[in-house]
Amino acid sequence: MADSCQFATRVVAAGTIAVLSPLLLLAAAAIRLTSREPVLFHQERIGQYGRPFRIHKFRTMRSSADGASITVGGDARVTRLGAFLRRFKIDELPQLFNVLKGEMNFVGPRPEVARYVALYPATQRDIVLSVRPGLTDLASLTFIHESQLLATASDPERYYLEFLMPAKLRLAEAYVRDRSAWLDFRILAATATGILGWRWIPSPYEAVPT
């Protein structure tokens, strides 16, 4: 059953890539025309069962920029085009190829870098890493304006580690506990409408303590 579900997910990913190929090509061309930076950004993240993999994104930041792993609102490293791509989540679309390769799902806990995963409490780590990471999840909906939240913190990384990451883990636990095709559909629908400006969180997860 699991193999057939994963095969179906890959088929859907391939179809989605085909449908969105004009947008993918347009974004890639825009990045190439406005910057000498590589079009794609690759970073190692931790996937199911703790296996590392390379996540793909359209580049939205200057490759020579140094700084924290998190991005805050108004971050000077983000290009003007990058801000637009981030606003409409277009920068995340290359992760469809991660889904196609079986490294990710459409819905699942967002993958983190190894140094953050190492800080997960053991019980939560086992639960969250028991499923494939996703393009979107409950935390993505709850903290859709995460960069703006971080921008208000005096120490953004400390705020992320002490408040945002624990809240995301609680939401990821809730997802793993209750996951179903219906929940995945609602998360995908809420993600699509959230990008267009209508934010909502599937019930009852808006009540999960954050």
BAFIMI-252016 format. One line per 10 residues: their letters; for each residue x, y, z of C-alpha. Coordinates in pm, 1 decimal. Each point is the difference from the previous one (the first is absolute). Example, Ala and Ser with C-alpha at 12.3 -4.5 7.8 and 13.67 -1.06 7.14 Angstrom:
as	1230.0 -450.0 780.0; 137.0 344.0 -66.0 $
This chain:
madscqfatr	0.0 0.0 0.0; 278.3 241.5 93.7; 183.7 -73.9 -325.9; -313.2 65.0 -207.6; -62.5 329.2 184.1; 356.8 110.9 -59.9; -24.8 -94.7 -367.2; -319.8 205.0 -29.8; 171.2 295.0 169.4; 285.6 -16.3 -250.3 $
vvaagtiavl	-244.2 -14.2 -291.1; -180.9 307.6 131.7; 333.7 176.4 49.3; 99.8 -74.7 -359.5; -333.1 133.0 -124.3; 30.1 312.5 212.8; 351.1 66.7 -131.2; -130.7 -34.4 -356.2; -290.6 239.6 62.8; 218.7 254.9 178.2 $
spllllaaaa	296.7 -30.2 -236.9; -67.5 340.3 -164.0; 6.0 165.8 344.0; 313.1 -191.8 99.7; 176.3 105.6 -319.3; -114.1 361.0 37.8; 128.0 17.2 357.9; 331.5 -154.8 -99.1; 38.7 244.1 -289.2; -83.6 298.8 221.9 $
irltsrepvl	265.3 -102.8 253.0; 256.9 -47.9 -275.8; -79.5 335.4 -161.2; 12.4 199.3 323.5; 295.8 -167.1 167.1; 321.2 -184.2 -68.8; -78.6 -232.9 288.4; -87.0 -367.2 -60.0; -372.1 -45.5 -68.1; -47.3 -270.6 262.6 $
fhqerigqyg	89.7 -12.7 367.8; 77.5 -340.2 150.8; 26.2 -79.2 368.6; 26.5 -317.7 203.0; -308.7 -67.5 211.5; -103.2 -293.0 215.7; -271.9 -223.8 -138.6; -191.7 -310.3 104.2; 177.5 -220.1 256.9; 274.6 260.7 30.2 $
rpfrihkfrt	131.4 -50.2 -353.1; 163.4 314.3 -144.1; -96.2 120.5 -345.7; 56.2 308.1 -216.6; -297.9 231.7 -18.6; -45.1 218.1 -308.7; -126.9 358.2 -16.2; 15.1 286.9 -242.0; 271.6 235.6 118.1; -141.8 304.5 177.5 $
mrssadgasi	311.7 116.6 184.5; 346.4 107.1 -103.3; 225.0 -306.5 8.0; 286.5 202.3 147.4; -212.5 110.3 295.8; 84.5 -134.7 342.2; -239.8 -23.7 289.3; -232.4 -219.5 204.0; -190.5 -297.7 -139.5; -324.7 187.3 59.3 $
tvggdarvtr	-122.4 295.6 -203.1; -165.4 300.6 161.0; -228.5 257.6 -158.1; 197.3 268.7 -181.1; 309.7 -222.5 -14.1; 253.1 184.3 -218.0; 119.3 -331.0 -144.8; -331.5 -49.0 -184.4; -9.6 141.4 -352.5; -294.3 201.6 -132.4 $
lgaflrrfki	-101.1 -286.5 -227.7; 60.4 -241.3 286.6; -249.5 187.0 218.2; -264.1 -41.2 -271.9; 74.5 -370.6 -40.5; -22.1 -49.1 375.9; -325.8 195.6 26.4; -175.6 -245.5 -231.7; 201.9 -307.8 107.6; 133.2 -37.3 -354.3 $
delpqlfnvl	348.3 -53.8 142.7; -122.8 -328.8 152.9; -118.9 -152.1 -330.8; 330.6 -178.5 -83.7; -74.1 -219.8 300.9; -249.4 -176.1 -227.7; 309.2 -181.4 -128.2; 69.8 -112.4 358.6; -353.8 -139.1 5.7; 59.5 -168.2 -336.1 $
kgemnfvgpr	312.7 -167.1 141.5; -191.6 -126.0 304.1; 188.8 217.9 248.5; -302.2 214.9 85.5; -379.3 -1.1 -11.5; -238.3 278.6 -91.2; -101.8 24.5 367.0; 216.0 -81.0 300.9; 216.5 168.8 263.1; 233.1 250.6 -164.1 $
pevaryvaly	359.1 -132.7 -2.1; 259.6 173.0 214.1; 378.3 23.1 -15.7; 195.2 -254.7 204.1; 110.0 239.5 273.2; -362.6 83.6 83.1; -115.9 -361.6 -16.7; 275.1 -87.3 250.6; -182.7 225.3 249.1; -334.3 -181.0 -30.1 $
patqrdivls	-111.3 -184.9 315.2; 54.5 -371.3 -69.2; -367.7 -98.6 14.1; -108.6 277.9 -233.2; 288.5 -70.2 -236.2; -107.4 -363.5 -38.8; -358.8 101.4 -73.8; 73.7 284.5 -239.9; 263.4 -194.3 -194.8; -224.4 -305.4 -33.8 $
vrpgltdlas	-160.2 153.3 -310.6; 135.4 164.8 -313.0; 37.2 377.6 24.6; -234.6 209.5 -210.8; -30.0 308.0 -214.4; -249.0 141.1 250.3; -140.7 -84.8 342.1; -203.8 135.5 289.3; 293.6 208.4 121.5; 34.5 162.5 -343.8 $
ltfihesqll	-362.3 113.4 32.8; 25.6 108.8 362.4; 322.8 193.6 -51.2; -61.0 118.7 -355.0; 157.2 334.6 100.1; 294.5 -158.3 181.8; 261.0 237.8 -140.3; -195.8 299.5 127.9; -25.6 -158.6 345.1; 374.6 -56.8 4.2 $
atasdperyy	61.0 359.3 -106.3; -163.3 123.9 321.9; 226.7 -211.7 222.5; 314.5 147.5 152.8; 174.3 -335.9 -55.3; -177.7 -172.2 -295.0; 180.1 -333.6 24.1; -58.6 -28.3 374.1; -367.8 85.5 -55.0; -17.5 -267.8 -268.3 $
leflmpaklr	160.3 -267.0 218.0; -188.4 82.9 320.5; -345.4 80.1 -138.9; -55.8 -71.8 -368.6; 174.3 -336.7 -27.4; -175.7 -153.4 304.7; -334.4 127.8 -133.2; 73.0 -150.4 -341.4; 88.1 -333.3 159.7; -332.9 -8.6 186.1 $
laeayvrdrs	-183.5 61.0 -325.4; 208.8 -264.5 -176.7; -85.5 -250.3 273.7; -369.2 78.4 -43.0; 29.0 -52.5 -375.0; 177.6 -335.3 31.6; -258.0 -115.3 255.7; -299.9 94.0 -214.4; 130.8 -16.8 -355.2; -241.0 -107.3 -270.1 $
awldfrilaa	-76.9 79.3 -362.8; -274.7 238.0 115.5; 234.9 190.0 231.5; 260.5 21.8 -278.4; -262.4 140.0 -237.8; -104.0 266.3 252.7; 361.7 101.6 63.7; 66.0 29.4 -373.9; -319.0 203.1 -48.0; 88.7 229.3 291.2 $
tatgilgwrw	350.8 45.5 -140.9; -134.5 100.6 -341.1; -250.3 249.5 141.8; 257.9 131.7 248.0; 235.9 87.5 -285.8; -286.1 201.1 -152.7; -59.1 183.6 327.5; -284.1 -197.9 158.5; 153.8 -162.0 306.9; -170.5 -282.7 187.0 $
ipspyeavpt	112.7 -305.7 193.2; -184.9 -333.4 -14.5; -205.5 -72.3 311.3; 82.1 -95.9 273.8; 368.7 84.4 -51.2; -46.7 370.8 45.5; -39.8 -90.5 368.7; 331.2 -188.3 30.0; 207.6 193.0 255.6; 270.2 205.6 -170.2 $
